């Protein structure tokens, strides 16, 4: 009789992990469903404002909306993986979803950049879409951990050696406050520093991104001061 609890402990632990995975998959699905609607609404709003005129930002908005729709459909299939034996197809499914979320974050940031001057409200919406996709990526990582259990999750996650998308998003936003001619250079430098932390815990990624964000305005002032000095004090 004394052996029964020990014998049932692995099954109980697995059920707890699976229950957590189900909750995470529902949360991820709801988040992507809302993001899908927001991305569609933004794309159609931009198209109406452009009155049918060809525009790169409209094209990008529709591409982003299509991408988020695809991500939402993939996320809806995640619950079928819970409790099923591990398989290459299931692993590829989470890998593709993770990669798709990463691309969506990058596309959203590019849309933020394109819309900033002429359509600040649209730019703000694109920023919300990108941040939601970054949050969805974090949920997917949690789902993978819950699905595989803490013992095997590191091996499953190691196939996707990447940095926190939330941290990447913060760094892209920080670079966005710099003068346009300097944004690409500093964004590349800050992203390189972030990738140096790829093997570290996610909290280190976020700490670095927060430090970059806090010093972004100081960097902007230093750049403008240097330009003013180079011009002999003339603006």
NUFIKE-741965 format. One record per residue: residue in three letters; y, z, x of N, C-alpha, C, O in turn. Coordinates in steps of 0.2 Angstrom, whole numbers, padded with zeros to 4 digits, always signed. Atoms other than C-alpha are relative to their C-alpha. Last residue first. Example, Ala and Ser with C-alpha at 12.3 -4.5 7.8 and 13.67 -1.06 7.14 Angstrom:
! residues 2
Ser-0006-0001-0004-0005+0036+0068+0005+0003-0004+0011+0004-0001 Ala-0006+0000+0004-0022+0039+0062+0006+0000+0004+0005+0003+0009 
END
This chain:
! residues 235
Unk+0005+0000+0005+0371-0180+0106-0001-0008-0002-0005-0009-0006 Unk-0001+0004+0006+0380-0180+0123-0006+0000-0005-0011+0000-0003 Unk-0003-0004+0005+0378-0165+0135+0002-0004-0006+0004-0001-0011 Unk-0006-0003-0002+0375-0176+0150+0004+0004-0005+0010+0004-0005 Unk-0006+0005+0002+0362-0187+0142+0006+0003+0002+0012+0000-0001 Unk+0001+0007-0003+0348-0179+0152+0005-0004-0002+0007-0009+0002 Unk-0002-0001-0007+0354-0161+0147+0000-0007+0003+0004-0009+0008 Unk-0007-0001-0001+0353-0166+0129+0003+0000+0007+0008-0003+0008 Unk-0003+0006+0001+0336-0173+0131+0007+0000+0000+0011-0004+0003 Unk+0001+0004-0006+0330-0157+0139+0003-0007-0001+0006-0010+0004 Unk-0005-0002-0005+0338-0147+0125-0001-0004+0006+0004-0006+0010 Unk-0007+0002+0002+0329-0157+0112+0005+0002+0005+0010-0002+0007 Unk+0000+0007-0001+0312-0155+0121+0007-0002-0001+0010-0007+0002 Unk+0000+0001-0007+0315-0136+0123+0001-0008+0001+0004-0010+0006 Unk-0007-0002-0003+0320-0134+0105+0000-0002+0007+0006-0005+0009 Unk-0005+0005+0003+0304-0143+0099+0007+0001+0003+0010-0004+0005 Unk+0001+0006-0004+0293-0132+0111+0005-0006-0002+0008-0010+0002 Unk-0003-0001-0006+0301-0117+0103-0001-0006+0005+0004-0008+0008 Unk-0007+0001+0001+0297-0124+0086+0004+0001+0007+0009-0002+0008 Unk-0002+0007+0001+0279-0127+0091+0008-0001-0001+0010-0005+0002 Unk-0005+0003-0006+0277-0110+0099+0002-0007-0001+0006-0009+0003 Unk-0006-0005-0001+0270-0101+0083+0005-0003+0005+0011-0001+0005 Unk-0005+0001+0005+0259-0116+0079+0006+0004+0001+0012+0002-0001 Unk-0003+0007+0000+0251-0117+0096+0005+0000-0006+0011-0003-0004 Unk-0004+0000-0005+0247-0098+0095+0004-0007+0001+0010-0006+0002 Unk-0006-0004+0002+0240-0100+0078+0005+0001+0006+0011+0000+0004 Unk-0004+0004+0005+0229-0114+0084+0006+0003-0002+0011+0001-0003 Unk-0003+0005-0004+0222-0104+0099+0005-0004-0005+0011-0005-0003 Unk-0005-0004-0003+0218-0089+0087+0004-0005+0005+0010-0005+0005 Unk-0005-0002+0005+0209-0101+0075+0006+0003+0004+0012+0002+0003 Unk-0003+0007+0002+0198-0109+0089+0007+0002-0004+0012-0001-0003 Unk-0003+0002-0006+0194-0091+0096+0004-0007-0002+0010-0008+0001 Unk-0006-0004+0000+0190-0086+0078+0004-0001+0006+0010-0001+0006 Unk-0006+0003+0004+0178-0100+0077+0006+0004+0001+0011+0001+0000 Unk+0000-0002+0007+0167-0092+0091+0006-0004-0003+0011-0005+0000 Unk-0002-0007+0001+0167-0101+0108-0001+0001-0008-0001-0004-0011 Unk+0006-0004+0000+0157-0117+0112+0001+0007-0002-0003+0011-0002 Unk+0005+0002+0005+0171-0128+0106-0006+0004+0000-0009+0005-0005 Unk+0003-0006+0003+0184-0119+0116-0005-0001-0005-0007+0003-0009 Unk+0003-0004-0005+0188-0133+0128-0003+0006-0003-0007+0010+0001 Unk+0007+0003-0002+0190-0144+0113-0003+0004+0005-0009+0005+0006 Unk+0004-0003+0005+0205-0133+0108-0007-0002+0001-0012+0002+0000 Unk+0001-0008-0001+0214-0136+0124-0005+0003-0005-0009+0007-0003 Unk+0004-0001-0006+0211-0155+0122-0002+0007+0002-0007+0009+0003 Unk+0007+0001+0003+0218-0154+0104-0005+0001+0006-0011+0003+0005 Unk+0002-0006+0004+0234-0146+0111-0008-0001-0002-0011+0004-0002 Unk+0000-0005-0004+0236-0160+0124-0003+0006-0003-0007+0010-0001 Unk+0006+0002-0004+0232-0174+0112-0001+0006+0005-0007+0008+0006 Unk+0006-0001+0004+0244-0166+0099-0006-0001+0004-0011+0002+0004 Unk+0002-0008+0001+0257-0164+0113-0006+0001-0004-0010+0005-0003 Unk+0001-0003-0007+0257-0183+0118-0002+0008-0001-0007+0010+0002 Unk+0007+0002-0002+0255-0189+0100-0002+0003+0007-0007+0005+0007 Unk+0006-0003+0004+0270-0179+0094-0007-0002+0002-0011+0002+0003 Unk+0004-0005-0004+0282-0183+0108-0006+0003-0004-0010+0006-0001 Unk+0002+0003-0006+0291-0199+0101-0005+0005+0005-0008+0003+0009 Unk+0005+0005+0001+0292-0192+0084-0003-0003+0006-0009-0004+0007 Unk-0003+0006+0000+0301-0176+0089-0005-0006+0000-0010-0005+0003 Unk-0004+0003-0006+0291-0161+0086+0003-0007-0001+0001-0010-0006 Unk-0007-0002+0000+0287-0153+0069+0004-0003+0006+0010-0002+0007 Unk-0004+0004+0005+0271-0164+0067+0008+0002+0000+0012-0001-0002 Unk-0002+0006-0003+0263-0157+0082+0005-0004-0004+0010-0007-0001 Unk-0004-0002-0005+0261-0140+0073+0004-0006+0004+0010-0006+0005 Unk-0007-0002+0004+0254-0149+0058+0005+0003+0005+0011+0001+0004 Unk-0003+0006+0003+0241-0157+0069+0006+0001-0003+0011-0002-0002 Unk-0003+0004-0006+0237-0141+0078+0004-0006-0002+0009-0007+0000 Unk-0006-0004-0002+0235-0132+0061+0003-0003+0006+0009-0003+0006 Unk-0005+0002+0005+0223-0146+0055+0006+0004+0002+0012+0001+0001 Unk-0003+0006-0002+0213-0144+0071+0006-0002-0005+0011-0005-0003 Unk-0004+0000-0006+0211-0126+0068+0003-0006+0002+0009-0007+0004 Unk-0007-0004+0002+0206-0128+0050+0004+0000+0007+0010+0000+0006 Unk-0004+0005+0003+0193-0141+0057+0007+0003-0003+0012+0000-0002 Unk-0002-0002+0007+0185-0128+0068+0005-0005-0003+0010-0007+0001 Unk-0004-0005+0000+0179-0137+0084+0002+0001-0008+0000-0003-0012 Unk-0007+0002+0002+0164-0148+0085+0004+0006-0001+0001+0012-0001 Unk-0004-0004-0004+0146-0148+0091+0007-0002-0001+0009-0007+0002 Unk-0006+0002+0002+0137-0155+0076+0005+0004+0005+0010+0008+0002 Unk+0000+0007+0000+0119-0155+0082+0007-0002-0001+0009-0008+0000 Unk-0001+0003-0007+0122-0137+0087+0000-0007+0000+0003-0010+0005 Unk-0007+0001-0001+0123-0132+0069+0002-0003+0006+0007-0006+0007 Unk-0002+0005+0005+0105-0134+0065+0007-0002+0001+0009-0008+0001 Unk+0003+0006-0002+0100-0125+0081+0002-0006-0004+0004-0011-0002 Unk-0003+0003-0006+0112-0111+0077-0003-0007+0003+0001-0011+0005 Unk-0007+0004+0001+0105-0110+0060+0003-0002+0006+0006-0008+0006 Unk+0001+0007-0001+0087-0105+0065+0007-0004-0001+0007-0010+0001 Unk+0004+0001-0006+0087-0086+0067+0000-0008+0002+0000-0009+0008 Unk-0003-0001-0006+0102-0084+0055-0004-0001+0006-0001-0002+0011 Unk+0001-0007-0002+0093-0092+0040+0004+0001+0007+0004-0004+0011 Unk+0005+0000-0006+0091-0111+0038-0001+0008+0002-0006+0009+0005 Unk+0006+0004+0002+0100-0112+0021-0005+0001+0005-0011+0002+0003 Unk+0004-0003+0005+0112-0098+0024-0006-0004-0002-0011+0000-0004 Unk+0003-0006-0002+0118-0105+0040-0004+0004-0005-0010+0006-0003 Unk+0005+0001-0005+0120-0122+0034-0004+0006+0002-0010+0007+0003 Unk+0006+0002+0003+0129-0116+0019-0006-0001+0004-0011+0001+0003 Unk+0003-0006+0003+0141-0106+0030-0006-0002-0004-0011+0002-0004 Unk+0003-0004-0006+0144-0122+0040-0003+0006-0003-0008+0008-0001 Unk+0006+0004-0002+0147-0132+0024-0003+0004+0005-0010+0004+0005 Unk+0005-0002+0005+0160-0119+0018-0007-0003+0001-0012+0000+0001 Unk+0002-0007-0002+0170-0121+0034-0006+0002-0005-0011+0006-0003 Unk+0004+0000-0006+0170-0140+0031-0003+0007+0002-0009+0008+0004 Unk+0006+0002+0002+0176-0137+0013-0005-0001+0006-0011+0001+0006 Unk+0004-0006+0003+0190-0127+0020-0007-0002-0002-0012+0002-0001 Unk+0001-0004-0005+0195-0142+0031-0004+0006-0002-0008+0009+0001 Unk+0006+0002-0003+0193-0153+0016-0002+0004+0006-0008+0005+0008 Unk+0006-0001+0005+0205-0142+0006-0006-0003+0004-0012+0000+0003 Unk+0002-0007-0001+0217-0142+0021-0006+0002-0004-0010+0005-0002 Unk+0002-0001-0007+0218-0161+0021-0003+0007+0001-0008+0008+0004 Unk+0007+0003+0000+0220-0162+0002-0003+0001+0007-0009+0003+0007 Unk+0005-0005+0004+0234-0149+0003-0007-0003+0000-0012+0000+0000 Unk+0001-0006-0004+0243-0159+0017-0005+0004-0004-0010+0007-0001 Unk+0005+0002-0005+0241-0175+0006-0002+0006+0005-0007+0006+0007 Unk+0006+0001+0003+0250-0166-0008-0006-0002+0005-0011+0000+0005 Unk+0003-0006+0001+0264-0161+0004-0007+0000-0004-0011+0004-0002 Unk+0002-0003-0007+0266-0178+0010-0003+0007-0001-0008+0008+0002 Unk+0006+0003-0002+0267-0184-0008-0003+0002+0006-0009+0003+0007 Unk+0005-0003+0005+0281-0172-0012-0007-0003+0001-0012+0001+0001 Unk+0002-0006-0002+0290-0178+0004-0005+0004-0004-0009+0008-0002 Unk+0004-0003+0006+0289-0196-0001-0002+0007+0002-0008+0008+0003 Unk-0002+0003+0007+0301-0206+0010-0003+0003-0006-0001+0002-0011 Unk-0007+0001+0001+0301-0196+0026+0002-0003-0007+0007-0001-0009 Unk-0005-0006-0001+0285-0187+0026+0007-0002-0001+0010+0002-0005 Unk-0004-0002+0006+0274-0200+0018+0006+0004+0002+0010+0005-0003 Unk-0003+0006+0003+0267-0209+0034+0005+0002-0006+0010-0002-0007 Unk-0005+0003-0004+0264-0192+0043+0004-0006-0003+0010-0007-0002 Unk-0005-0004-0001+0255-0184+0029+0006-0003+0004+0012-0003+0002 Unk-0004+0001+0006+0245-0199+0027+0006+0004-0001+0011+0002-0003 Unk-0003+0007-0001+0239-0198+0045+0004-0001-0006+0010-0004-0006 Unk-0006-0002-0005+0235-0179+0042+0004-0007+0001+0010-0007+0001 Unk-0006-0004+0004+0225-0184+0026+0006+0001+0005+0011+0000+0003 Unk-0003+0005+0005+0215-0197+0036+0006+0003-0003+0011+0000-0004 Unk-0004+0005-0004+0211-0185+0050+0004-0005-0004+0010-0006-0003 Unk-0006-0004-0002+0205-0172+0037+0004-0004+0004+0011-0004+0004 Unk-0005-0001+0006+0195-0185+0028+0005+0004+0003+0011+0003+0001 Unk-0004+0006+0000+0186-0190+0045+0006+0000-0006+0011-0002-0005 Unk-0004+0000-0006+0181-0172+0048+0004-0007+0000+0010-0006+0001 Unk-0005-0005+0001+0174-0171+0030+0005+0000+0006+0011+0000+0005 Unk-0004+0003+0005+0164-0187+0033+0006+0005-0002+0012+0003-0003 Unk-0004+0005-0004+0157-0180+0049+0005-0003-0005+0010-0004-0003 Unk-0004-0003-0005+0151-0164+0040+0005-0005+0003+0011-0004+0004 Unk-0005-0003+0004+0144-0174+0025+0005+0004+0005+0011+0003+0004 Unk-0004+0005+0003+0134-0185+0037+0006+0003-0004+0012+0001-0004 Unk-0004+0003-0005+0127-0170+0046+0005-0005-0002+0011-0005+0000 Unk-0005-0005-0002+0122-0161+0030+0005-0003+0006+0011-0002+0006 Unk-0005-0001+0006+0113-0176+0024+0006+0004+0002+0011+0003+0000 Unk-0005+0005+0000+0105-0180+0041+0005+0000-0006+0011-0002-0005 Unk-0004-0001-0006+0097-0163+0041+0005-0005+0001+0011-0004+0002 Unk-0004-0006+0002+0090-0166+0024+0005+0001+0005+0011+0003+0004 Unk-0005+0003+0005+0083-0183+0029+0005+0005-0002+0011+0004-0003 Unk-0006+0004-0003+0076-0176+0045+0005-0002-0005+0011-0003-0003 Unk+0002+0007-0002+0066-0163+0035+0006-0004+0003+0011-0001+0002 Unk-0005+0004-0004+0066-0144+0032-0003-0007+0001-0009-0008+0002 Unk+0002+0000-0007+0054-0139+0018+0005-0004+0004+0008-0009+0002 Unk+0005+0005-0002+0063-0136+0001-0001+0000+0008+0003+0003+0012 Unk+0007-0002+0001+0070-0119-0004-0005-0006+0002-0011-0005+0002 Unk+0001-0008-0001+0088-0125-0005-0007+0001-0002-0010-0001-0008 Unk+0003-0002-0007+0089-0144-0001-0002+0007+0000-0006+0009+0004 Unk+0007+0002-0001+0091-0149-0019-0003+0002+0006-0009+0001+0007 Unk+0004-0005+0003+0107-0138-0020-0007-0002+0000-0012+0002+0000 Unk+0002-0006-0004+0115-0150-0008-0004+0005-0003-0009+0007+0001 Unk+0007+0000-0001+0115-0165-0019-0002+0005+0004-0008+0006+0006 Unk+0004-0001+0006+0132-0162-0027-0007+0000+0001-0011+0003-0003 Unk+0000-0007+0000+0140-0161-0009-0004+0002-0007-0008+0007-0007 Unk+0005-0003-0005+0135-0179-0007-0001+0007-0001-0006+0010+0000 Unk+0007+0002+0002+0144-0184-0023-0005+0002+0005-0010+0004+0003 Unk+0001-0004+0006+0160-0174-0018-0007-0002-0003-0011+0003-0004 Unk+0002-0007-0002+0160-0182-0001-0002+0004-0006-0007+0008-0005 Unk+0007+0000-0003+0159-0199-0009-0002+0006+0003-0008+0008+0002 Unk+0005+0001+0005+0174-0195-0020-0007+0000+0003-0012+0003+0000 Unk+0001-0007+0003+0183-0188-0005-0005-0001-0006-0009+0004-0007 Unk+0004-0004-0004+0181-0205+0004-0002+0007-0003-0007+0010-0002 Unk+0007+0002+0001+0187-0215-0011-0005+0004+0005-0010+0006+0003 Unk+0003-0002+0006+0202-0204-0012-0007-0003-0001-0011+0001-0003 Unk+0001-0007-0001+0206-0206+0007-0003+0002-0007-0008+0006-0007 Unk+0006-0001-0005+0204-0225+0006-0002+0007+0000-0008+0009+0000 Unk+0006+0002+0004+0215-0225-0010-0006+0001+0005-0011+0003+0002 Unk+0001-0005+0005+0229-0215+0000-0007-0002-0004-0011+0003-0006 Unk+0003-0006-0003+0227-0226+0015-0002+0005-0005-0007+0009-0005 Unk+0007+0002-0002+0230-0242+0005-0004+0006+0003-0009+0008+0001 Unk+0004+0001+0006+0245-0234-0003-0007-0001+0002-0012+0002-0001 Unk+0001-0007+0002+0252-0228+0014-0004+0000-0007-0008+0004-0008 Unk+0006-0004-0004+0249-0245+0021-0001+0007-0002-0007+0009-0002 Unk-0003-0005-0004+0260-0254+0007-0006+0004+0004-0011+0005+0001 Unk+0005-0002-0005+0258-0269-0003+0003+0005+0005+0008+0004+0007 Unk-0002+0002-0007+0270-0269-0017-0005+0002+0005-0007+0008+0005 Unk+0004+0005-0002+0262-0266-0034+0001-0003+0006-0003-0007+0009 Unk+0000+0006+0005+0276-0256-0041-0004-0006+0002-0002-0012+0002 Unk-0001+0006-0004+0277-0245-0025+0000-0006-0005+0002-0012-0002 Unk-0007+0000-0002+0280-0230-0037+0001-0006+0005+0007-0008+0005 Unk-0005+0001+0005+0265-0234-0047+0007+0000+0003+0011-0004+0001 Unk+0000+0007+0003+0254-0236-0032+0005-0002-0005+0008-0007-0005 Unk-0003+0004-0005+0260-0219-0025+0000-0008-0002+0005-0011-0001 Unk-0007-0002+0000+0256-0210-0041+0004-0005+0005+0009-0008+0004 Unk-0003+0004+0005+0239-0219-0041+0007+0001-0001+0011-0003-0003 Unk+0001+0007-0001+0234-0213-0024+0003-0004-0006+0007-0009-0004 Unk-0005+0002-0005+0241-0195-0027+0000-0008+0001+0005-0011+0001 Unk-0007-0001+0003+0231-0193-0043+0005-0002+0005+0010-0006+0003 Unk-0001+0005+0005+0215-0199-0035+0007-0001-0003+0010-0006-0004 Unk+0000+0006-0005+0217-0187-0020+0001-0006-0005+0005-0011-0003 Unk-0007+0000-0003+0221-0173-0032+0001-0006+0004+0006-0009+0004 Unk-0005+0002+0005+0205-0177-0043+0007+0000+0003+0011-0005+0001 Unk+0001+0007+0002+0194-0178-0028+0005-0002-0005+0008-0007-0004 Unk-0003+0005-0005+0201-0162-0021+0000-0007-0002+0004-0011+0000 Unk-0007+0000+0001+0197-0153-0037+0004-0004+0005+0009-0007+0003 Unk-0002+0003+0006+0179-0159-0036+0008+0000-0002+0011-0005-0004 Unk+0000+0008-0001+0178-0156-0018+0002-0003-0006+0005-0008-0006 Unk-0006+0001-0004+0182-0137-0021+0001-0008+0001+0007-0010+0000 Unk-0006-0001+0004+0170-0136-0036+0006-0002+0005+0011-0005+0002 Unk+0000+0005+0005+0156-0143-0025+0006+0000-0004+0010-0005-0006 Unk-0001+0006-0003+0159-0132-0011+0001-0006-0004+0006-0010-0004 Unk-0007+0000-0002+0159-0117-0022+0003-0006+0004+0008-0008+0002 Unk-0004+0000+0006+0143-0122-0030+0008+0000+0002+0012-0004-0001 Unk+0000+0007+0002+0135-0125-0013+0004-0001-0007+0007-0007-0007 Unk-0005+0004-0004+0141-0108-0007+0000-0008-0002+0005-0011-0002 Unk-0007-0002+0002+0133-0099-0022+0005-0005+0004+0010-0007+0002 Unk-0002+0003+0007+0117-0109-0020+0007+0002-0002+0010-0003-0004 Unk-0001+0008-0001+0117-0105-0001+0001-0003-0007+0006-0007-0007 Unk-0006+0001-0003+0119-0086-0005+0002-0008+0001+0007-0010+0000 Unk-0004-0002+0005+0104-0086-0016+0008-0001+0002+0012-0004-0001 Unk+0000+0005+0004+0094-0095-0003+0005+0001-0006+0009-0004-0008 Unk-0004+0005-0004+0099-0082+0010+0000-0006-0005+0005-0009-0005 Unk-0007-0002-0001+0094-0068-0002+0004-0006+0003+0009-0007+0001 Unk-0002+0000+0007+0077-0077-0007+0008+0002+0000+0012-0002-0003 Unk-0001+0007+0001+0073-0079+0012+0004-0002-0007+0008-0006-0008 Unk-0006+0002-0004+0076-0061+0015+0002-0007-0001+0007-0009-0002 Unk-0006-0003+0003+0065-0056+0000+0006-0003+0004+0011-0005+0001 Unk-0001+0004+0006+0051-0068+0007+0007+0002-0004+0010-0002-0006 Unk-0002+0007-0002+0052-0061+0024+0002-0004-0006+0007-0008-0006 Unk-0007+0000-0003+0052-0043+0017+0002-0007+0002+0008-0009+0000 Unk-0005+0003+0004+0037-0045+0006+0006-0001+0003+0011-0005+0000 Unk+0002+0007+0002+0024-0042+0019+0004-0003-0004+0005-0010-0003 Unk-0001+0004-0006+0034-0027+0025-0002-0007-0001+0001-0011+0002 Unk-0007+0002-0001+0035-0020+0008+0001-0004+0006+0006-0009+0006 Unk-0003+0005+0004+0017-0022+0005+0007-0001+0001+0009-0007+0001 Unk-0001+0007-0003+0010-0014+0021+0004-0005-0005+0007-0010-0003 Unk-0006+0000-0004+0012+0004+0014+0002-0007+0003+0007-0007+0006 Unk-0006+0000+0004+0000+0000+0000+0006+0000+0004+0011-0003+0003 
END
